[in-house]
Amino acid sequence: MHYLHSTSCWLGYLLVLPCLFAIGYAKYVPFLQQGFMFDYNVPAQPVPIPVTEQCETIHLKWGRRGATGPNPVAPYSMVVYTSTFVTPFTIATGNATALSFDWTVPFAPGTQYQICMWDKNGVPGGCQATYTVIQNSKVASPNCQNITFPALMEVDATVPTGPMSQFGWIDQCTDLFVTPKSGKPPFTLTVAPALHPPYNITVNSMTTIDWTVSLSWASPFFLSLASSDGQMWSYGPLHAGGGGPNGCLAPGSIPSSKAHSLAVGAGVGGAFGAAIVACLLCYLYIRFFARKTNQDHSHIEAYKWTGYNTEKSPSDQTTLSWTTGDDALSGNTNNQVSPGSQSQLVSPSGMSERTSPAPTLQANRRQPSHSSSVWTRPTRAYVLHHDAGQAPVTVITEAEEVVELPPDYRSEVVRGARDRSTMAATPGPAKSRIMNDSAQDEPEQTQPEEVEASTHTLTSV
C-alpha cells in the first residue's frame, strides 16, 4: 500500500508541476511601447480617407510627438503588409537624419495594405490604418517601380478549428498557432493591429508559437513571422471574431500592471485546480488498486477473541464431541465430521511435529427444519488448540479467517507425562508406593470427558 501511495503521489506531482512551470514562464504580452509616431495623411483632407491610387506617392513623416517608449535611433524602416502577397516588404526610409520619406505605392487596385515603422533597435513607431488601392484617376495604365520580394518561409498556421485562413476571423480570446518549417532561429512573430502598436514574440527554436487574440470584435490585424536568415511569412488582413470570451480584453481597459496580476492570478487558480484534480486521481488510484489487491491476495489476520456469542439462533449452534488419542487408535469411529464441513491440519512454521496422537474434534451442525423459509450457512471457523501448544492444530472451518489462540494447562500436561514416565521405569513395590502417593496428592478426578475437554480451547470465529 505504501508503494501504491508513493506511485500515485508521483503521478499527482507530474500533473501539477507543468501548471507551476507555466505560471513561472507565462507572461502577459502587452503592446510594445512606441518610441515615436508617424503618419502619411493628406493635408487637404480634414479626415484621413484610407484609400490610395495605384502608383500614387505618399509622404511619410515621423517624430517623437509625446511617445513614452524608448528613444528612437536612426536609421528607420517601414514594413508593408498586403492582402495580395504572403510576405511582408521591408523598405528602408533613407538617410539617418531625415524624418520623412516619400514612397510610391506599386500595388494593383483592390489590394489592402498596412504600414508599420521601426527604428534601428526595434522600437516601434506604431501601425497605421489599413488602406485600399484604387484605380489611378489620371493614368489608365500607370507604371511605377516594383519592390523586391523576400524569401518565403514555410509555416504551419492553425487555429482551434483547423488550418488558418489568410483572411479569416479568429474569435477573440482564443489561440492561434504558428509553427516555422524553414529558416533559422531565432524566430519573431509580429502581430500588427491597425492603429495600434504591434506585439512581438521571439523564440529560439523551431517550436510552435501561440498567441491569444486579445483584440476586440472586428479589429483587423496582420500576422507575420521572420527568421534570422531573412525568410518571412505573413497572413492578413485577419479579424478578431465575436464568438469567444472577453476575459483577455482586460489589458485594453485597465493598467498593464493590474492586467499582469490578473493573468498571474488566473494561472495560479489553474494550478490549484490541477492540484485538486491530481489529489482526486491519487485517491481513486489508491482505492482501486487496494481493492484489487485485497481481492487477489487472501491473507490471515489475528483478531482478539471476544467470547462465545450467546445470541445465536438455535439453528446456528454446534454440537461438539471429542476423543483422546487412545480412542482414535482403538478404532473408535464416532469422531467424524458432519457432511458439509471441512477439516484440515494447520502446522505453523518453526514448530516441531507431534509424536503422540492428536485428539480429534467432531462437529455436528444441526440443520434447520425444512419448514424454515431460507437458510444460509454462516461463515465461521472452529479452532482446537492441543495440549502443550504443539502442532498440528485441528481446524474445522469454511471461513477465510483462522485464528490460533494460546493453549492452557501446559504445566499439568507436562507433570502428567513426567509421572507416567516415572511409573513405567519403577519396578514392583516401589511402583505401587508411587501410585498410592500420587493418588493421595491428586484431587478427585471428574469424568474423563469433562477433564480432557477442559484442556482444549475451542473458539468460534
C-alpha positions as CSV (number, residue, x, y, z in Angstrom):
1,M,0.0,0.0,0.0
2,H,2.9,2.3,0.7
3,Y,4.2,1.6,-2.8
4,L,0.8,2.5,-4.3
5,H,0.6,5.7,-2.3
6,S,4.1,6.8,-3.4
7,T,3.4,6.0,-7.1
8,S,0.0,7.8,-7.0
9,C,1.6,10.9,-5.4
10,W,4.3,11.0,-8.0
11,L,1.5,10.9,-10.6
12,G,-0.1,13.8,-8.9
13,Y,3.2,15.8,-8.8
14,L,3.6,15.2,-12.6
15,L,0.2,16.7,-13.1
16,V,0.8,19.8,-11.0
17,L,4.4,20.6,-12.0
18,P,3.6,21.6,-15.6
19,C,1.0,24.0,-14.3
20,L,3.5,25.6,-11.9
21,F,6.1,25.7,-14.8
22,A,3.5,27.5,-16.9
23,I,2.9,30.1,-14.1
24,G,6.7,30.7,-13.9
25,Y,7.0,31.3,-17.6
26,A,3.6,32.5,-18.7
27,K,3.7,36.2,-19.3
28,Y,1.2,38.9,-20.1
29,V,2.1,40.1,-23.6
30,P,1.3,43.8,-23.9
31,F,1.6,46.1,-26.8
32,L,5.1,47.3,-27.5
33,Q,5.8,50.8,-26.2
34,Q,6.0,53.3,-29.0
35,G,9.2,55.3,-29.2
36,F,7.9,57.6,-32.0
37,M,4.8,58.2,-34.2
38,F,4.3,58.6,-37.9
39,D,1.5,59.2,-40.5
40,Y,1.0,59.9,-44.2
41,N,-2.2,61.9,-44.1
42,V,-3.0,64.2,-46.9
43,P,-3.1,67.8,-45.6
44,A,-6.0,68.8,-47.7
45,Q,-8.2,66.1,-46.1
46,P,-9.7,67.1,-42.8
47,V,-10.4,63.5,-42.1
48,P,-8.0,60.8,-43.4
49,I,-9.5,58.7,-46.1
50,P,-8.0,55.2,-46.2
51,V,-7.6,54.9,-50.0
52,T,-4.6,55.3,-52.3
53,E,-4.5,55.4,-56.1
54,Q,-2.2,52.9,-57.8
55,C,1.3,54.4,-58.2
56,E,0.4,57.3,-56.0
57,T,3.2,58.7,-53.9
58,I,2.6,59.1,-50.2
59,H,4.6,61.3,-47.9
60,L,5.5,59.7,-44.6
61,K,6.7,61.8,-41.7
62,W,7.5,60.8,-38.1
63,G,8.8,62.2,-34.8
64,R,8.8,61.7,-31.0
65,R,5.4,63.5,-30.6
66,G,5.0,62.7,-27.0
67,A,5.6,59.0,-27.3
68,T,6.5,57.4,-23.9
69,G,8.6,54.4,-25.1
70,P,12.4,54.2,-25.6
71,N,14.0,57.0,-27.6
72,P,14.2,56.1,-31.3
73,V,17.5,55.7,-33.0
74,A,18.1,56.1,-36.8
75,P,18.0,54.6,-39.3
76,Y,14.3,53.8,-39.7
77,S,12.5,51.3,-41.8
78,M,8.9,50.5,-42.6
79,V,7.2,47.1,-43.0
80,V,4.4,46.9,-45.5
81,Y,1.7,44.1,-45.2
82,T,-0.6,43.4,-48.1
83,S,-3.6,41.2,-48.8
84,T,-2.1,40.2,-52.2
85,F,1.1,38.6,-51.0
86,V,2.0,36.2,-48.2
87,T,5.3,38.0,-47.4
88,P,5.7,41.5,-45.9
89,F,8.0,44.0,-47.5
90,T,10.7,45.8,-45.6
91,I,11.7,49.2,-47.0
92,A,14.5,51.5,-45.7
93,T,13.4,55.1,-45.3
94,G,16.5,57.0,-46.5
95,N,19.4,58.6,-44.6
96,A,19.8,58.8,-40.8
97,T,19.0,62.5,-40.4
98,A,15.7,62.6,-42.3
99,L,12.4,62.3,-40.5
100,S,10.3,62.0,-43.7
101,F,10.1,59.7,-46.7
102,D,8.3,59.6,-50.0
103,W,7.1,56.2,-51.2
104,T,5.2,55.2,-54.3
105,V,2.5,52.6,-53.8
106,P,3.0,49.9,-56.5
107,F,0.2,47.5,-55.8
108,A,-2.7,46.7,-58.1
109,P,-6.2,48.1,-57.5
110,G,-8.1,46.2,-54.9
111,T,-5.1,45.5,-52.7
112,Q,-5.3,46.3,-49.0
113,Y,-2.1,47.3,-47.3
114,Q,-0.9,48.5,-43.9
115,I,2.4,50.2,-42.9
116,C,4.2,49.9,-39.6
117,M,7.5,51.6,-38.8
118,W,10.6,50.6,-36.7
119,D,13.8,52.2,-35.6
120,K,17.3,50.7,-35.7
121,N,16.8,48.9,-32.3
122,G,13.4,47.5,-33.0
123,V,11.5,50.3,-31.2
124,P,8.1,50.6,-32.9
125,G,6.5,53.7,-34.3
126,G,3.1,52.0,-34.5
127,C,0.9,50.9,-37.4
128,Q,-1.4,53.0,-39.5
129,A,-4.9,52.1,-40.7
130,T,-5.5,49.6,-43.4
131,Y,-5.6,51.4,-46.8
132,T,-7.1,50.1,-50.1
133,V,-5.5,50.7,-53.5
134,I,-7.9,52.1,-56.2
135,Q,-7.6,52.8,-59.9
136,N,-5.3,55.8,-60.8
137,S,-7.6,58.7,-61.7
138,K,-5.0,60.4,-64.1
139,V,-3.3,57.5,-65.9
140,A,-5.1,54.5,-67.3
141,S,-2.0,52.2,-67.1
142,P,0.4,53.7,-64.6
143,N,3.9,52.4,-64.4
144,C,5.8,52.5,-61.1
145,Q,8.8,50.9,-59.6
146,N,8.5,47.4,-58.4
147,I,9.6,46.2,-55.0
148,T,11.8,43.2,-54.1
149,F,10.2,40.1,-52.6
150,P,11.9,38.5,-49.6
151,A,12.4,34.7,-49.4
152,L,9.2,32.9,-48.4
153,M,9.3,31.0,-45.2
154,E,7.3,27.7,-44.9
155,V,4.9,28.0,-42.0
156,D,2.1,25.8,-40.5
157,A,-0.6,28.2,-39.2
158,T,-3.6,26.8,-37.4
159,V,-6.5,27.8,-35.1
160,P,-8.6,25.6,-32.7
161,T,-11.0,24.7,-35.5
162,G,-8.3,23.7,-38.1
163,P,-6.0,25.5,-40.6
164,M,-5.8,29.2,-40.5
165,S,-7.3,31.2,-43.4
166,Q,-5.4,34.1,-44.9
167,F,-8.3,36.4,-44.4
168,G,-10.0,34.5,-41.5
169,W,-12.0,35.7,-38.5
170,I,-10.5,34.3,-35.3
171,D,-12.6,34.5,-32.2
172,Q,-11.4,36.9,-29.6
173,C,-9.6,35.4,-26.6
174,T,-8.9,32.2,-28.5
175,D,-5.5,31.0,-29.5
176,L,-3.8,30.8,-32.9
177,F,-0.7,28.7,-33.5
178,V,2.2,29.3,-35.9
179,T,5.0,26.8,-36.4
180,P,8.1,27.6,-38.6
181,K,9.0,24.8,-41.0
182,S,12.1,26.5,-42.6
183,G,14.6,29.2,-41.7
184,K,17.0,29.5,-38.8
185,P,16.1,30.6,-35.3
186,P,15.5,32.9,-33.6
187,F,12.1,33.5,-35.0
188,T,10.0,36.6,-34.3
189,L,6.2,36.5,-34.6
190,T,4.7,40.0,-35.1
191,V,1.0,40.8,-34.6
192,A,0.3,44.2,-36.3
193,P,-3.2,45.5,-35.4
194,A,-4.4,48.6,-37.3
195,L,-3.9,51.9,-35.5
196,H,-2.1,50.1,-32.6
197,P,1.5,49.3,-31.6
198,P,2.4,45.8,-32.6
199,Y,3.0,42.7,-30.5
200,N,6.3,40.8,-30.7
201,I,7.0,37.2,-29.6
202,T,10.5,35.7,-30.1
203,V,11.5,32.1,-29.8
204,N,15.0,30.5,-30.1
205,S,13.9,27.2,-31.7
206,M,11.5,25.8,-34.3
207,T,8.7,25.4,-31.8
208,T,5.1,26.3,-32.1
209,I,4.3,29.9,-31.2
210,D,0.8,30.5,-29.8
211,W,-0.9,33.9,-29.2
212,T,-4.2,34.7,-27.7
213,V,-6.2,37.0,-29.8
214,S,-6.5,39.8,-27.3
215,L,-8.3,42.2,-29.7
216,S,-11.9,43.2,-29.6
217,W,-14.5,42.1,-32.1
218,A,-13.9,43.1,-35.7
219,S,-10.4,44.5,-35.1
220,P,-8.2,44.0,-38.2
221,F,-4.6,42.8,-37.9
222,F,-1.8,41.3,-39.9
223,L,0.3,38.4,-38.7
224,S,4.0,37.8,-39.8
225,L,6.9,35.6,-38.9
226,A,10.6,36.4,-39.6
227,S,13.7,34.2,-39.3
228,S,17.2,35.3,-38.5
229,D,18.3,34.4,-42.1
230,G,15.8,36.8,-43.7
231,Q,12.9,34.4,-44.6
232,M,9.5,35.9,-44.0
233,W,5.8,35.0,-44.0
234,S,2.6,36.9,-43.4
235,Y,-1.2,36.5,-43.3
236,G,-3.9,39.1,-43.4
237,P,-5.9,41.1,-43.0
238,L,-7.3,38.9,-40.3
239,H,-10.1,40.0,-37.9
240,A,-11.0,39.2,-34.3
241,G,-14.3,37.4,-34.2
242,G,-17.0,37.9,-31.6
243,G,-17.7,34.3,-30.7
244,G,-15.1,33.9,-28.0
245,P,-15.0,35.1,-24.4
246,N,-13.9,38.6,-23.4
247,G,-11.7,38.0,-20.3
248,C,-8.5,38.5,-22.2
249,L,-9.6,42.0,-23.2
250,A,-8.9,43.4,-19.7
251,P,-5.4,44.7,-20.7
252,G,-7.1,47.1,-23.1
253,S,-9.2,48.7,-20.3
254,I,-7.1,48.5,-17.2
255,P,-3.4,49.4,-16.4
256,S,-1.0,46.8,-17.7
257,S,0.4,46.1,-14.2
258,K,-3.1,45.2,-12.9
259,A,-3.7,43.1,-16.0
260,H,-0.5,41.3,-15.4
261,S,-1.5,40.4,-11.9
262,L,-4.9,39.2,-13.2
263,A,-3.1,36.9,-15.7
264,V,-0.8,35.5,-13.0
265,G,-3.8,35.1,-10.7
266,A,-5.6,33.1,-13.4
267,G,-2.6,30.9,-13.8
268,V,-2.4,30.3,-10.0
269,G,-6.0,29.4,-10.0
270,G,-5.5,27.0,-12.8
271,A,-2.6,25.4,-10.9
272,F,-4.8,24.9,-7.8
273,G,-7.5,23.4,-10.0
274,A,-4.9,21.0,-11.4
275,A,-3.7,20.1,-7.9
276,I,-7.3,19.2,-6.8
277,V,-7.7,17.0,-9.9
278,A,-4.3,15.4,-9.1
279,C,-5.4,14.6,-5.5
280,L,-8.6,13.1,-6.8
281,L,-6.7,10.9,-9.2
282,C,-4.4,9.8,-6.3
283,Y,-7.4,8.9,-4.2
284,L,-9.1,6.9,-7.0
285,Y,-5.7,5.2,-7.8
286,I,-5.2,4.1,-4.2
287,R,-8.8,2.9,-3.8
288,F,-8.9,0.9,-7.0
289,F,-5.6,-0.9,-6.6
290,A,-6.0,-1.5,-2.8
291,R,-9.4,-3.2,-3.5
292,K,-7.9,-5.2,-6.3
293,T,-5.0,-6.4,-4.0
294,N,-7.4,-7.4,-1.3
295,Q,-9.4,-9.5,-3.8
296,D,-6.4,-11.1,-5.4
297,H,-4.4,-12.0,-2.3
298,S,-6.1,-13.7,0.6
299,H,-4.5,-13.3,4.0
300,I,-5.0,-14.2,7.6
301,E,-5.3,-11.6,10.3
302,A,-5.3,-12.1,14.0
303,Y,-8.3,-10.7,15.9
304,K,-8.9,-10.7,19.6
305,W,-11.3,-13.4,20.9
306,T,-14.5,-11.8,22.2
307,G,-16.0,-15.0,23.6
308,Y,-19.0,-17.0,22.5
309,N,-22.0,-15.3,21.0
310,T,-24.9,-16.3,23.2
311,E,-27.4,-14.6,21.0
312,K,-27.1,-17.0,18.0
313,S,-30.2,-18.7,16.9
314,P,-30.7,-22.5,17.7
315,S,-30.1,-23.3,14.0
316,D,-26.6,-21.8,14.3
317,Q,-25.5,-23.8,17.3
318,T,-22.9,-26.6,17.0
319,T,-22.7,-29.9,18.9
320,L,-19.2,-30.9,19.8
321,S,-17.7,-34.2,21.0
322,W,-14.1,-35.4,21.3
323,T,-12.0,-38.4,21.9
324,T,-8.4,-38.9,23.1
325,G,-5.7,-40.2,21.0
326,D,-6.0,-43.6,22.6
327,D,-9.7,-43.8,21.5
328,A,-8.7,-42.9,17.9
329,L,-6.1,-45.7,17.9
330,S,-8.5,-48.3,19.3
331,G,-10.7,-47.9,16.3
332,N,-13.4,-45.6,17.6
333,T,-15.4,-44.3,14.6
334,N,-17.6,-41.8,16.4
335,N,-15.2,-39.0,15.6
336,Q,-16.4,-37.9,12.2
337,V,-17.1,-34.5,10.8
338,S,-20.7,-33.9,9.7
339,P,-21.4,-33.6,6.0
340,G,-20.8,-30.2,4.6
341,S,-17.9,-29.4,7.0
342,Q,-14.3,-29.3,6.1
343,S,-11.3,-30.4,8.2
344,Q,-7.7,-29.5,7.9
345,L,-4.5,-29.5,9.9
346,V,-2.6,-26.3,10.2
347,S,1.1,-26.7,11.3
348,P,2.7,-23.3,11.9
349,S,6.2,-23.0,10.5
350,G,9.0,-23.3,13.0
351,M,7.1,-25.7,15.4
352,S,8.2,-29.2,16.0
353,E,5.9,-32.1,14.9
354,R,3.9,-34.0,17.5
355,T,5.0,-37.5,18.4
356,S,1.8,-38.5,20.2
357,P,-1.6,-39.0,18.5
358,A,-3.6,-35.8,18.3
359,P,-7.1,-35.5,19.7
360,T,-9.9,-35.4,17.1
361,L,-12.8,-33.0,17.1
362,Q,-16.3,-34.0,16.0
363,A,-18.6,-31.2,15.0
364,N,-22.2,-31.9,14.0
365,R,-24.0,-28.8,12.8
366,R,-27.7,-29.0,13.2
367,Q,-29.5,-28.5,10.0
368,P,-32.6,-26.3,10.1
369,S,-36.0,-27.9,9.6
370,H,-37.4,-27.9,6.1
371,S,-40.3,-25.7,7.3
372,S,-38.0,-22.7,7.5
373,S,-38.0,-20.4,4.6
374,V,-34.4,-19.8,3.5
375,W,-31.3,-20.8,5.5
376,T,-27.8,-19.6,4.7
377,R,-24.8,-21.3,6.3
378,P,-22.9,-18.8,8.4
379,T,-19.2,-18.4,7.7
380,R,-17.2,-19.3,10.8
381,A,-14.1,-21.2,11.9
382,Y,-13.6,-23.7,14.8
383,V,-10.1,-23.9,16.1
384,L,-8.9,-26.6,18.5
385,H,-5.6,-25.9,20.3
386,H,-4.0,-29.1,21.6
387,D,-2.1,-29.7,24.9
388,A,1.2,-28.1,25.5
389,G,0.8,-25.8,22.4
390,Q,2.2,-28.4,20.0
391,A,1.4,-28.6,16.3
392,P,-0.7,-29.6,14.4
393,V,-3.8,-27.6,15.1
394,T,-7.1,-29.1,14.1
395,V,-9.4,-26.7,12.3
396,I,-12.9,-27.3,11.1
397,T,-13.8,-24.3,9.0
398,E,-15.5,-22.8,6.0
399,A,-14.3,-19.3,6.8
400,E,-11.5,-17.4,5.3
401,E,-10.0,-16.3,8.6
402,V,-8.4,-18.8,11.0
403,V,-7.3,-17.6,14.5
404,E,-4.9,-19.6,16.7
405,L,-5.3,-19.0,20.5
406,P,-2.7,-19.8,23.2
407,P,-3.1,-23.2,24.8
408,D,-4.0,-23.9,28.5
409,Y,-2.8,-26.3,31.2
410,R,0.7,-26.7,29.9
411,S,2.1,-27.3,33.4
412,E,-0.4,-30.0,34.2
413,V,0.2,-31.8,30.9
414,V,3.9,-31.8,31.4
415,R,3.6,-33.0,35.0
416,G,1.3,-35.9,34.0
417,A,3.7,-37.0,31.3
418,R,6.6,-37.0,33.8
419,D,4.6,-39.1,36.3
420,R,3.7,-41.7,33.7
421,S,7.4,-41.9,32.7
422,T,8.4,-42.4,36.4
423,M,5.8,-45.2,36.9
424,A,6.9,-47.0,33.8
425,A,10.6,-47.0,34.9
426,T,9.9,-48.1,38.6
427,P,9.7,-51.9,39.4
428,G,7.4,-53.8,41.8
429,P,6.5,-52.4,45.2
430,A,8.1,-49.0,44.6
431,K,5.8,-48.6,41.7
432,S,2.8,-49.3,44.0
433,R,4.0,-46.8,46.5
434,I,4.4,-44.1,43.9
435,M,0.9,-44.8,42.6
436,N,-0.5,-44.6,46.2
437,D,1.4,-41.4,46.9
438,S,0.2,-39.9,43.6
439,A,-3.4,-40.8,44.5
440,Q,-3.2,-39.1,47.9
441,D,-1.7,-35.9,46.3
442,E,-4.1,-35.6,43.4
443,P,-7.6,-34.3,43.9
444,E,-10.6,-36.4,42.9
445,Q,-10.9,-36.7,39.2
446,T,-14.1,-35.9,37.4
447,Q,-15.5,-37.7,34.3
448,P,-12.8,-38.1,31.6
449,E,-14.8,-36.3,29.1
450,E,-15.0,-33.2,31.3
451,V,-11.3,-33.2,32.4
452,E,-10.0,-33.6,28.9
453,A,-12.4,-31.1,27.4
454,S,-11.0,-28.5,29.8
455,T,-7.6,-28.9,28.4
456,H,-8.6,-27.7,25.0
457,T,-9.6,-24.3,23.8
458,L,-12.4,-24.1,21.4
459,T,-13.0,-20.9,19.5
460,S,-15.8,-19.9,17.2
461,V,-14.7,-17.1,14.9
